[in-house]
Amino acid sequence: MEIGLPEGIAISRLEADIPIGFMPKFEESMEIFEKLYNKDKSWTIAYSGGKDSTALTVLALFMKSMHPDINLRITYSDTMMEIPEMSSVAHNFLDYIRDNSASEVTIVKPAITDTYWVRMIGRGYPPPSPRFRWCTDKIKIKPSRKISNDKGIFITGMRVGESRQRDAKIKNSCLSPGASECGGDRWISQKGIDVAAPIINWTSFDVWYFLQSIAVKYVPAVKYVIDLYGNTTMRFGCWMCTVVQRDKTMETMAKSGNEKIRKMLAFRQWLVEEARKPENRYMRKNGIKGRMRKEFRKDILKKIITLEKEINLKLINDSEIEVILRLLNSNNYAEY
């Protein structure tokens, strides 16, 4: 079954109770897509598994149903560290798209030498922090870089109003040389990649209305995302994220009786606290804490394997363990 929308995108004829503020934004987004189509027919969607990128993907599929010559590629950067429920939803949604549309689905993962556990346990990187956020580039951005550098337009579900930090980033992008105004059909990123944000002006309400009242009728797999969020404002990410002080999503899941998440949360807290202790770190000549000591890293590996058995969930794969053990047994400081 090919995904498509009856009668093109004339949603106003299909839905009688559309909120007044939604249609202008929807129409603006579709106009942006039409401009992109006239400019370049090769599109890459950055899919994360979240509500925004899901809405964006469905809109792009609607466009492809009207313009079959669009070369649509949907990419998912699998960090191998996502909260299990989120990872499952993302893969189920992508499986549906792969089976029911003429779109290319690409899943990228970090190189074995760049995975979270190899960098941390094998090389001694401390838990990521706001000052040393090494994880994002290594396990999420770097794997996607080759895809985003391909010809065509890179389309993202970025929206204003998500956070002050992200709004500032959007503003800087929009004001960069050669950029169109915010809300326009696209802007040019600092690295020269053509980037489009068709739903940049949508609110969270707009996204939820579209997913629950429209998108799920034509792409049933959207229900996976709706069920995951459950009408909450939770944000899903890596279960070992230590950049934020508190992971409210995981805390909520743990309090609701999710025993696996509770134990994963406890492991993360243990690692953060132990990694701060001077006795678990090599000290630099300037007195600043450096990499984590080998003995402590061996303890981390033992605990993560024990945790896997307790919750019956794969958290680290055999290839990672093989590389980690080689690094832990190496006497070459440049390696470990």
The 8 nearest C-alpha neighbors of each residue, nearest first, counted from 0:
[[1, 99, 2, 100, 98, 3, 101, 96],
 [0, 2, 100, 99, 3, 101, 64, 98],
 [3, 1, 100, 99, 0, 217, 218, 64],
 [4, 2, 64, 61, 1, 5, 217, 60],
 [3, 5, 7, 61, 8, 6, 217, 64],
 [6, 4, 7, 3, 8, 9, 10, 13],
 [7, 5, 9, 8, 4, 10, 12, 3],
 [6, 8, 5, 4, 9, 65, 61, 64],
 [9, 7, 10, 4, 6, 61, 5, 62],
 [8, 10, 11, 12, 7, 6, 13, 5],
 [9, 11, 13, 12, 8, 14, 213, 7],
 [10, 12, 9, 13, 14, 15, 17, 22],
 [13, 11, 10, 9, 14, 15, 6, 8],
 [12, 14, 10, 11, 15, 9, 5, 213],
 [13, 15, 11, 16, 12, 17, 10, 213],
 [14, 16, 17, 13, 11, 12, 10, 18],
 [17, 15, 14, 18, 19, 11, 13, 212],
 [16, 18, 15, 14, 19, 21, 22, 11],
 [19, 17, 21, 20, 16, 22, 208, 205],
 [20, 18, 21, 17, 22, 23, 16, 24],
 [21, 19, 18, 22, 23, 24, 205, 17],
 [20, 22, 24, 18, 19, 23, 205, 25],
 [21, 23, 25, 24, 26, 20, 19, 17],
 [24, 22, 26, 25, 21, 27, 20, 19],
 [25, 23, 27, 22, 26, 21, 28, 201],
 [24, 26, 22, 28, 27, 23, 21, 29],
 [25, 27, 29, 23, 28, 24, 22, 30],
 [28, 26, 24, 30, 25, 29, 23, 31],
 [29, 27, 197, 31, 25, 26, 30, 198],
 [28, 30, 32, 26, 31, 27, 33, 25],
 [31, 29, 33, 27, 32, 28, 26, 34],
 [30, 32, 184, 28, 34, 29, 33, 197],
 [31, 33, 29, 35, 30, 34, 36, 28],
 [32, 34, 36, 30, 35, 31, 29, 37],
 [35, 33, 31, 37, 36, 32, 38, 30],
 [34, 36, 32, 38, 33, 37, 39, 31],
 [35, 37, 33, 40, 39, 34, 38, 32],
 [38, 36, 34, 35, 39, 33, 40, 32],
 [37, 39, 35, 36, 34, 40, 33, 152],
 [40, 38, 36, 41, 35, 37, 151, 152],
 [39, 41, 69, 36, 70, 42, 38, 68],
 [40, 42, 70, 151, 39, 69, 71, 152],
 [43, 41, 152, 71, 151, 70, 153, 72],
 [42, 44, 72, 153, 73, 154, 71, 152],
 [45, 43, 73, 154, 46, 74, 72, 153],
 [44, 46, 74, 155, 154, 73, 75, 43],
 [47, 45, 75, 52, 74, 48, 44, 73],
 [48, 46, 49, 75, 52, 45, 76, 89],
 [47, 49, 89, 46, 53, 52, 50, 88],
 [50, 48, 47, 51, 52, 53, 224, 235],
 [49, 51, 53, 52, 54, 224, 48, 206],
 [52, 50, 54, 53, 156, 49, 55, 206],
 [51, 53, 156, 55, 46, 54, 50, 49],
 [54, 52, 50, 56, 51, 55, 49, 57],
 [55, 53, 51, 57, 52, 56, 50, 210],
 [54, 56, 52, 58, 53, 57, 156, 51],
 [55, 57, 59, 53, 58, 54, 52, 60],
 [56, 58, 60, 54, 59, 55, 61, 53],
 [59, 57, 61, 55, 60, 56, 54, 62],
 [58, 60, 62, 56, 61, 57, 63, 55],
 [61, 59, 63, 57, 62, 58, 56, 64],
 [60, 62, 58, 64, 59, 63, 3, 4],
 [63, 61, 59, 65, 60, 64, 66, 58],
 [62, 64, 66, 60, 67, 65, 61, 69],
 [63, 65, 3, 61, 62, 66, 67, 60],
 [66, 64, 62, 63, 67, 7, 61, 3],
 [65, 67, 63, 68, 64, 69, 62, 36],
 [68, 66, 63, 69, 64, 65, 70, 62],
 [67, 69, 66, 70, 40, 63, 71, 41],
 [70, 68, 40, 67, 71, 63, 66, 41],
 [69, 71, 41, 40, 42, 68, 72, 102],
 [72, 70, 42, 102, 69, 43, 41, 103],
 [71, 73, 103, 43, 104, 102, 42, 44],
 [74, 72, 44, 104, 43, 105, 103, 45],
 [75, 73, 105, 45, 46, 106, 104, 44],
 [74, 76, 106, 46, 47, 77, 107, 105],
 [75, 77, 107, 139, 106, 108, 78, 143],
 [78, 76, 108, 79, 107, 75, 106, 139],
 [77, 79, 80, 138, 139, 108, 76, 81],
 [80, 78, 77, 81, 108, 114, 314, 115],
 [81, 79, 237, 78, 238, 82, 239, 115],
 [82, 80, 237, 236, 238, 86, 83, 79],
 [81, 83, 238, 85, 84, 237, 236, 86],
 [84, 82, 86, 85, 81, 87, 238, 80],
 [83, 85, 87, 86, 82, 88, 227, 81],
 [86, 84, 88, 82, 87, 83, 89, 81],
 [85, 87, 83, 89, 88, 84, 81, 90],
 [86, 88, 84, 90, 85, 89, 91, 83],
 [87, 89, 91, 85, 86, 90, 223, 92],
 [90, 88, 48, 86, 92, 87, 91, 93],
 [89, 91, 93, 87, 92, 88, 94, 86],
 [92, 90, 94, 88, 93, 89, 87, 95],
 [93, 91, 95, 89, 220, 90, 94, 88],
 [92, 94, 96, 90, 95, 91, 97, 89],
 [95, 93, 97, 91, 92, 96, 90, 98],
 [94, 96, 98, 92, 93, 97, 99, 91],
 [97, 95, 93, 99, 98, 94, 100, 92],
 [96, 98, 94, 95, 99, 100, 93, 104],
 [99, 97, 95, 96, 100, 94, 0, 101],
 [100, 98, 96, 0, 1, 97, 95, 2],
 [101, 99, 1, 102, 96, 2, 97, 98],
 [100, 102, 103, 99, 1, 97, 71, 98],
 [103, 101, 71, 100, 72, 104, 97, 73],
 [102, 104, 72, 73, 71, 105, 101, 97],
 [105, 103, 73, 72, 74, 97, 102, 106],
 [104, 106, 74, 73, 75, 103, 107, 72],
 [107, 105, 75, 74, 76, 77, 104, 108],
 [108, 106, 76, 77, 142, 75, 105, 143],
 [107, 109, 77, 142, 76, 78, 110, 106],
 [110, 108, 138, 142, 114, 113, 111, 78],
 [109, 111, 113, 112, 114, 108, 142, 138],
 [110, 112, 113, 114, 109, 319, 117, 318],
 [113, 111, 110, 114, 117, 118, 322, 109],
 [114, 112, 110, 111, 137, 109, 118, 117],
 [115, 113, 117, 116, 111, 109, 138, 112],
 [114, 116, 118, 117, 119, 113, 134, 138],
 [115, 117, 119, 118, 120, 114, 121, 319],
 [118, 116, 121, 114, 120, 119, 323, 115],
 [119, 117, 122, 115, 116, 121, 124, 113],
 [118, 120, 124, 123, 116, 117, 122, 121],
 [121, 119, 296, 123, 116, 117, 122, 118],
 [120, 122, 323, 117, 326, 118, 119, 123],
 [123, 121, 335, 118, 119, 120, 124, 117],
 [122, 124, 291, 119, 290, 120, 121, 125],
 [123, 125, 119, 290, 118, 122, 291, 126],
 [126, 124, 291, 123, 127, 119, 290, 274],
 [125, 127, 241, 128, 124, 271, 119, 274],
 [128, 126, 132, 131, 241, 242, 133, 125],
 [127, 129, 242, 131, 132, 130, 241, 126],
 [128, 130, 242, 132, 131, 127, 243, 241],
 [131, 129, 128, 132, 127, 242, 133, 126],
 [132, 130, 128, 127, 133, 129, 126, 134],
 [131, 133, 127, 128, 134, 129, 130, 135],
 [132, 134, 131, 135, 127, 136, 137, 128],
 [133, 135, 137, 132, 136, 138, 127, 115],
 [136, 134, 139, 137, 138, 133, 140, 132],
 [135, 137, 140, 141, 134, 139, 138, 133],
 [138, 136, 134, 141, 135, 113, 139, 140],
 [137, 139, 109, 78, 135, 134, 136, 114],
 [140, 138, 135, 136, 78, 141, 76, 142],
 [141, 139, 136, 143, 142, 144, 135, 138],
 [140, 142, 144, 143, 136, 137, 139, 138],
 [143, 141, 109, 144, 140, 108, 107, 139],
 [144, 142, 140, 146, 141, 145, 147, 76],
 [143, 145, 141, 147, 146, 142, 140, 148],
 [146, 144, 148, 147, 143, 149, 142, 141],
 [145, 147, 148, 149, 143, 144, 43, 142],
 [148, 146, 144, 149, 145, 153, 143, 192],
 [149, 147, 145, 146, 144, 150, 192, 151],
 [150, 148, 146, 147, 151, 145, 152, 144],
 [151, 149, 148, 152, 41, 147, 42, 146],
 [150, 152, 41, 42, 39, 149, 153, 43],
 [151, 153, 42, 193, 194, 43, 154, 41],
 [152, 154, 194, 43, 193, 42, 44, 147],
 [155, 153, 195, 44, 194, 43, 196, 152],
 [154, 156, 196, 45, 157, 44, 195, 153],
 [157, 155, 52, 51, 55, 196, 198, 158],
 [156, 158, 155, 199, 196, 159, 198, 51],
 [159, 157, 199, 200, 198, 161, 156, 160],
 [160, 158, 166, 161, 199, 200, 157, 165],
 [159, 161, 162, 158, 166, 163, 202, 165],
 [162, 160, 159, 158, 165, 163, 166, 203],
 [163, 161, 165, 164, 160, 166, 159, 167],
 [164, 162, 166, 165, 167, 161, 160, 168],
 [163, 165, 167, 162, 166, 168, 161, 169],
 [164, 166, 168, 162, 167, 163, 169, 161],
 [167, 165, 163, 169, 168, 159, 164, 162],
 [168, 166, 170, 164, 165, 169, 163, 171],
 [167, 169, 165, 171, 166, 170, 172, 164],
 [170, 168, 166, 172, 167, 171, 173, 165],
 [171, 169, 167, 173, 172, 168, 166, 174],
 [170, 172, 168, 174, 169, 173, 175, 167],
 [173, 171, 169, 175, 170, 174, 188, 168],
 [172, 174, 170, 171, 181, 178, 175, 180],
 [173, 175, 171, 172, 170, 178, 176, 180],
 [174, 176, 172, 173, 178, 171, 177, 189],
 [177, 175, 178, 174, 187, 173, 189, 172],
 [178, 176, 175, 187, 179, 186, 174, 173],
 [179, 177, 186, 187, 176, 173, 175, 174],
 [178, 180, 186, 183, 185, 173, 181, 177],
 [179, 181, 183, 173, 182, 178, 174, 186],
 [182, 180, 183, 173, 179, 170, 186, 169],
 [181, 183, 199, 180, 200, 184, 197, 196],
 [184, 182, 181, 180, 185, 179, 31, 186],
 [183, 185, 31, 195, 34, 182, 197, 35],
 [186, 184, 195, 183, 194, 179, 196, 187],
 [185, 187, 178, 179, 194, 173, 188, 195],
 [186, 188, 193, 178, 191, 194, 192, 177],
 [189, 187, 191, 190, 192, 172, 186, 194],
 [188, 190, 191, 187, 175, 172, 192, 176],
 [191, 189, 188, 192, 187, 193, 148, 194],
 [190, 192, 188, 189, 187, 193, 194, 148],
 [191, 193, 188, 190, 194, 187, 148, 147],
 [194, 192, 152, 187, 153, 191, 188, 186],
 [195, 193, 153, 154, 186, 185, 152, 187],
 [194, 196, 185, 154, 197, 155, 153, 184],
 [195, 197, 155, 199, 198, 156, 154, 157],
 [198, 196, 28, 199, 31, 195, 184, 32],
 [199, 197, 201, 200, 196, 28, 156, 158],
 [198, 200, 158, 196, 197, 157, 201, 159],
 [201, 199, 198, 158, 159, 182, 202, 24],
 [202, 200, 198, 205, 199, 158, 24, 203],
 [203, 201, 205, 204, 206, 200, 160, 158],
 [202, 204, 206, 205, 207, 201, 51, 161],
 [205, 203, 207, 202, 206, 208, 201, 209],
 [206, 204, 202, 208, 203, 207, 201, 21],
 [205, 207, 203, 209, 204, 208, 210, 202],
 [208, 206, 210, 204, 209, 205, 211, 203],
 [207, 209, 205, 211, 206, 210, 212, 204],
 [208, 210, 213, 206, 207, 212, 211, 214],
 [211, 209, 214, 207, 208, 213, 212, 215],
 [210, 212, 208, 209, 207, 215, 213, 214],
 [213, 211, 209, 208, 210, 214, 215, 216],
 [212, 214, 209, 216, 215, 210, 211, 217],
 [213, 215, 210, 216, 217, 218, 209, 212],
 [214, 216, 219, 218, 221, 217, 213, 210],
 [217, 215, 214, 213, 218, 219, 212, 211],
 [216, 218, 215, 214, 219, 4, 2, 3],
 [217, 219, 215, 220, 216, 214, 221, 2],
 [220, 218, 215, 221, 222, 216, 217, 214],
 [219, 221, 222, 92, 218, 223, 95, 215],
 [222, 220, 215, 219, 223, 224, 218, 225],
 [221, 223, 225, 220, 224, 226, 219, 215],
 [224, 222, 221, 226, 225, 220, 88, 227],
 [223, 225, 227, 222, 221, 226, 88, 228],
 [226, 224, 222, 227, 228, 223, 229, 221],
 [225, 227, 229, 223, 224, 228, 222, 230],
 [228, 226, 224, 225, 229, 223, 85, 84],
 [229, 227, 225, 231, 230, 226, 224, 233],
 [228, 230, 226, 231, 227, 225, 224, 232],
 [231, 229, 228, 232, 225, 207, 226, 227],
 [232, 230, 229, 233, 228, 234, 227, 225],
 [231, 233, 234, 230, 228, 229, 203, 248],
 [232, 234, 231, 248, 235, 228, 247, 230],
 [235, 233, 248, 232, 236, 49, 247, 228],
 [236, 234, 233, 85, 248, 82, 237, 49],
 [235, 237, 81, 82, 238, 234, 240, 85],
 [238, 236, 81, 80, 240, 239, 82, 235],
 [237, 239, 82, 240, 81, 80, 236, 263],
 [238, 240, 237, 267, 241, 80, 264, 263],
 [241, 239, 237, 238, 242, 243, 236, 127],
 [242, 240, 243, 127, 128, 239, 126, 244],
 [241, 243, 128, 129, 240, 127, 244, 132],
 [244, 242, 241, 245, 246, 240, 128, 129],
 [243, 245, 242, 241, 246, 240, 128, 247],
 [246, 244, 243, 247, 241, 250, 242, 248],
 [245, 247, 248, 249, 250, 243, 244, 240],
 [246, 248, 250, 249, 245, 251, 233, 234],
 [247, 249, 251, 250, 246, 233, 252, 234],
 [248, 250, 252, 251, 247, 246, 253, 260],
 [249, 251, 247, 253, 248, 252, 254, 246],
 [252, 250, 254, 248, 249, 253, 247, 255],
 [251, 253, 249, 255, 250, 254, 257, 248],
 [254, 252, 261, 257, 250, 255, 256, 251],
 [255, 253, 251, 256, 252, 250, 257, 261],
 [254, 256, 252, 253, 257, 251, 250, 258],
 [257, 255, 254, 253, 258, 252, 261, 260],
 [256, 258, 253, 260, 259, 252, 255, 261],
 [259, 257, 261, 260, 256, 262, 253, 310],
 [260, 258, 262, 261, 310, 257, 263, 253],
 [259, 261, 263, 258, 262, 257, 253, 264],
 [260, 262, 253, 258, 264, 259, 263, 265],
 [263, 261, 265, 264, 259, 260, 266, 258],
 [262, 264, 260, 266, 265, 261, 259, 267],
 [263, 265, 261, 267, 262, 266, 260, 268],
 [264, 266, 262, 268, 263, 267, 269, 261],
 [267, 265, 269, 263, 264, 268, 262, 270],
 [266, 268, 264, 270, 269, 265, 239, 271],
 [267, 269, 265, 271, 270, 266, 272, 264],
 [270, 268, 266, 272, 267, 271, 273, 265],
 [269, 271, 267, 273, 268, 272, 274, 266],
 [272, 270, 268, 274, 269, 273, 267, 275],
 [271, 273, 269, 275, 270, 274, 268, 276],
 [272, 274, 270, 275, 276, 271, 269, 279],
 [275, 273, 271, 276, 272, 270, 279, 125],
 [276, 274, 273, 272, 277, 271, 279, 280],
 [275, 277, 278, 273, 274, 279, 280, 272],
 [278, 276, 280, 279, 275, 288, 281, 282],
 [279, 277, 276, 280, 281, 292, 275, 274],
 [278, 280, 277, 292, 276, 291, 295, 274],
 [281, 279, 291, 292, 277, 278, 290, 288],
 [280, 282, 289, 290, 292, 291, 288, 283],
 [283, 281, 288, 289, 286, 287, 280, 284],
 [282, 284, 286, 285, 287, 289, 288, 281],
 [283, 285, 286, 282, 287, 288, 289, 281],
 [284, 286, 283, 287, 282, 288, 289, 281],
 [287, 285, 283, 284, 282, 288, 289, 281],
 [286, 288, 283, 285, 282, 289, 284, 281],
 [287, 289, 282, 280, 283, 281, 286, 277],
 [290, 288, 281, 282, 283, 280, 287, 291],
 [291, 289, 123, 124, 281, 280, 125, 292],
 [290, 292, 280, 123, 279, 281, 125, 124],
 [293, 291, 280, 279, 295, 294, 281, 296],
 [292, 294, 296, 295, 297, 291, 327, 123],
 [295, 293, 297, 296, 292, 298, 279, 291],
 [294, 296, 298, 297, 293, 292, 279, 299],
 [297, 295, 299, 293, 120, 298, 294, 292],
 [296, 298, 294, 300, 295, 299, 293, 301],
 [297, 299, 295, 301, 296, 300, 302, 294],
 [300, 298, 296, 302, 297, 301, 303, 295],
 [301, 299, 297, 303, 298, 302, 304, 296],
 [302, 300, 298, 304, 299, 303, 305, 297],
 [301, 303, 305, 299, 304, 300, 306, 298],
 [302, 304, 306, 300, 305, 301, 299, 307],
 [305, 303, 307, 301, 306, 302, 300, 308],
 [306, 304, 302, 308, 307, 303, 301, 309],
 [305, 307, 303, 309, 308, 304, 302, 310],
 [308, 306, 304, 312, 305, 311, 309, 310],
 [307, 309, 311, 305, 306, 310, 304, 312],
 [310, 308, 306, 307, 311, 305, 312, 259],
 [309, 311, 259, 312, 307, 308, 306, 262],
 [312, 310, 308, 307, 309, 313, 306, 259],
 [311, 313, 307, 310, 314, 308, 309, 306],
 [314, 312, 307, 315, 311, 316, 308, 304],
 [313, 315, 312, 307, 316, 303, 80, 304],
 [314, 316, 313, 319, 317, 320, 116, 303],
 [317, 315, 319, 318, 320, 314, 313, 321],
 [316, 318, 320, 319, 321, 315, 322, 323],
 [319, 317, 321, 320, 316, 322, 111, 315],
 [318, 320, 322, 317, 321, 316, 323, 117],
 [319, 321, 323, 317, 318, 322, 324, 316],
 [320, 322, 318, 324, 319, 323, 317, 325],
 [323, 321, 325, 319, 320, 324, 326, 318],
 [322, 324, 121, 320, 326, 325, 321, 117],
 [325, 323, 327, 321, 326, 322, 320, 328],
 [326, 324, 322, 328, 323, 327, 329, 321],
 [327, 325, 329, 323, 335, 121, 328, 324],
 [326, 328, 324, 325, 329, 121, 323, 335],
 [329, 327, 325, 326, 324, 330, 335, 323],
 [330, 328, 326, 331, 327, 325, 335, 334],
 [329, 331, 332, 328, 335, 334, 327, 326],
 [330, 332, 334, 333, 329, 335, 326, 328],
 [333, 331, 335, 334, 330, 329, 122, 326],
 [332, 334, 331, 335, 330, 122, 329, 326],
 [335, 333, 332, 331, 326, 122, 329, 330],
 [334, 122, 326, 332, 333, 121, 327, 331]]
